[in-house]
Amino acid sequence: MTSPRPLLLSKSFKISQIQIFIADSLTIFWGEWLDLRVRIPQLATSGLISPLVYILAFGFGLGGSIKPGVGISGDYKSYLEFILPGMVALSSMTVSFVGTTFSICGDRLFTKSFEELLLVLVHPLALHIGKMLAGVMRGLLTSLGVILVALLFTGNWRFLHPLFLLLLVLSCAVFSGLGVIVGLSVRSLEAVGLYNNFIIIPMSFLGGTFFDPNTLPAALKVVVYLLPLTYATLGLRAAAYLPLSQFPWYSIPILLVMAIALSLWGAYIFAHQQD
């Protein structure tokens, strides 16, 4: 009869490895948090500027000429209500991506402390997840301010619904994961501006934030549904206003798969980084 002891030892070893992996990821995150916690007011307020400008320009300005049932679904009382979840998604995307990218670029290109991180005996995936979690925290801190603005204008407490918050975390994870990859890849801060101009800004306007993707022609709809911001916006909007029977449940696994794929890609780049 085969002794169960080797199997128990093997199982115990695997559990130990998982615990070490989680601890390493949280350690990397904690190092980022020590820097972030002294800048919480700055993070929370700086990321509010663009959403507030969009709310004033589109929600109150252009929104007066867009009526429910004409251009947008009749499920919303006003165009302002329609775009508020998109403002939360937009804020999470911008701050998670830009903050993570510039943090890594600063360590790589200026302080030169990134080389020390690469010498640490930590799994590359743990490095990526630790940096990504810091980006998620950045996005959540800013998005919370936009959520408070949405609560002020609508009084809709479903902006704090668990499903809404889950989608927000997934959105932050996707774009902070992308920010890690860009931060590891660029050779100058000017290159970061190119990524921002050619990826983030176009996605801000094409990700379903200001319009209903279902009203688009088929060819444009294909392009829009290739963007992760579209799934974040549609999911957040449905979680805030629509019944669960109309919720786009596909948005959750799509964002989750994107976050996992970006994590694996980021881990690969970490493993081959030679700064």
N, C-alpha and C positions, 0 to 999 in steps of 0.2 A: 504494500500500500504506500502511495506517495505521501510524504510528510507535508502537512499544510504550512509548515514553518517558512519555506522559501517563498510561498505565495504571499504570506502575511508580510514578510520582509519587503518583497517587491511592491506590494500595495502601500506599505508604510513609506517606502522610498519615494514613490510617485506623489503621495500626499505632501511629503516634505519638500519636494521640488516645487510643487504648486504654491506652497506657503512661502517659499523663498522668492519665487517669481512675483507673487503679490506684494511681498514686503519690499522687494527691489523697486517695483513700479511706484509704490506709495512713497518710498524714500526719494526718488527722483521728483515726484510731484511735490513733496514737502519742501525740497530745496527751492522749487519755483514759488511755492506759496509764501515762503519767508520773504521773498522779494515783492510778491503781489500784495500782501496784506497791508503794507504801508502806503499803497497807492490805490486802495479801494475807492475813496471818494473821486479821485481823478479818473479811474476806469469807469465808474458808474455814470459820471456826468459827461465825459468826453464822447462816449458812444451814443449819447442821447441826441446830439446835435443833428445829425442827418435824419434820423426818424422824425424828429420834431419838425424839421423843415419840410419833409415830405407830407406830414400830417397837415401842416398849415397850407401848403401849396396845393396838394391834391385833395385832401379830405375836406377842407373848408373852401378852397378856391374852385378847383375844377369840379369837386364833388357836388356843388350846387346845381350843375347842369346834367348830372347823371342820376337818374331816378331808378329805384328798385323795379325790376321787371323789364328795364330797357338798358341793355348793356351788362347788367349784373342780375343775379337771381333775385326773385322777390322774397327770398328768405331773410333778407337784411333790410333794416329800417332806413339805412342811408349808405352812401358810398364810403363815408368815414368808418362806419362799422365794418364794411367789407374789407378795407385795407389795413385795419389795425392788427389783425393776426399776421398779415404779411410784413408789417413793420417790425414785429417781434422776430420773425424769421430773418428778415434783412439785417437786423441788429446782431443776431446771433452769428450769422454768416460773416459779417464784416469784422467784428471784433475778434472772433475766434481765429479767423484766418490771419488778419493783419497782425494782431498781437503775438500770435505764436511765431509767425514768420520773422518779425523783427526781433523777438527775443532770441531766437536761435542765431540769426544773422549777427546780432550784437555780440554774442558769445564767440562766434566763429571768426568774424572779421575785425573786431575792435578790441575787446578785452582779451581775446586769445585764450579764454578759459575752457573752450570746448574740447581742446585736446586732452585735458585732464579727465573730462567725462568719458571720452573714448577709451581711456586706459583703465577705467573701473571694470572689475570683473562682474558685469551685469549682462544678462541676456539682451540682445538688441531689441527684441520685442518689448521688454520691460522698459528700456530707454524710451522707445516710441510712446508707449502707453503713459508713462510718467509725464512726458512733454505734452501729450494730447490731453491728459486730465487737467493740466494747467490751462490749456487753451479752452477747454470746456468751462472751467471756472471763470475765466475772463468773459466768455460769452454769456454765461448765466448772470453774472453781476450786472452787465449792461442791459441784458434783456429784462431783468427784474424791474429796472427803471421804466422801460417801455410798457411793461405789463401794468405798472402803477398808473401810467398815463392812460392806458386803455380802460382800467377800472374807473378812473376819474371821469372819462367821457361817456362810458356806457353803463357803468354800475353792474356789469356782467361778471359774476364771480366764477364763471366757467373758465375764465382765463387762468384760474388756479386749479383746474381739474387735473387729476393724475394723468390722464391721457394727453392733455395739453403739455404738461411738464415732461412727460416721457418723450414726446416728439421734439420738444425743445432741446433736451439733452442729446438726443440722437443727431439733431441738426448741428449742434455745437461740436459733437464728436467728429462728424464728417468733415467739417470745414477746418477744425483744428488739426485733424489728421492730414488734410491737404496742406495746411500751413507748415506742418513739420517737414513734409516732403519738399516743399518749395524752399524752406529755410535751409535745408541740407544741400540743396542743389545749386542755388544761385551763387554767383561769384562777386556780386556787388549789390548795394542797395538800389542802384538804378534798375537792375534786373527785377527786383521786387516790384517796382513801379510798373514794369511791363506786364507782369502777371496780374497785377491789380487792374490795369487798364483793359486787358484783353480777356480776363476771366470774370473777375468779381463785379466790375461795373456793368458789363453787359448782362450778367446773370441777375443783377439787381432789378433790371427792367424787364427781363424776359422770363423770370421765374414765377410768373403768375401772381406777383405781388399787387399789381395795379389793375389786373384784368382777369377774367375767367378764361382759363385755357380751353374750355369746352366750346367757346364761341369762335375759335380760330379755324382757318382752313386746315385740311388734313396735313399738308406739307409742313406748315408752321407748327402744327400740334406735335409732330414727331420731334422737331428740334426742342420745343419747350419741355417735353416729357423726358428728354435726355438729361435735364439739369436737376441736380439734387435739391436745389432751392424750391423747385416746383412741388415736390412731394412734401417738403417741410411746410410750405405755405398752405397747400390744400389740406393737409392733415390738421394743422393748427386752426385753420378757419372752420373746419368741420367740428373739431373738438370744442370750439368756443360757441358755436351757434346751432349746429345741426344735431338731430337725434342720432343715437348710435346706429340705427338702421341705415343711415345715409353716410356713415363714416367710411372714408377710403382706407380700409384696413391694409391694403397693399402697401401703403406708404411706410408703415413700420418695418416690415422685412426688407424693403428696398433700401431704406436709409441704414438699417443694421448691416446689410451685406456690403454696402458702400464703405461703412466705417471699418468693417473687418478687412476688406480688400485693401484699403488705404493703410491700415495698421501693418499688414503683412508686407506691403510695398515699402513702407517706412522702415520696418525692421531690416529688410534686405539692404536698404541704403545705409542704415546705421552700421550694419555688419561689414560693409565695403567702404565706409567713409575713411578718407585718408587726409584729413586736414592737418 
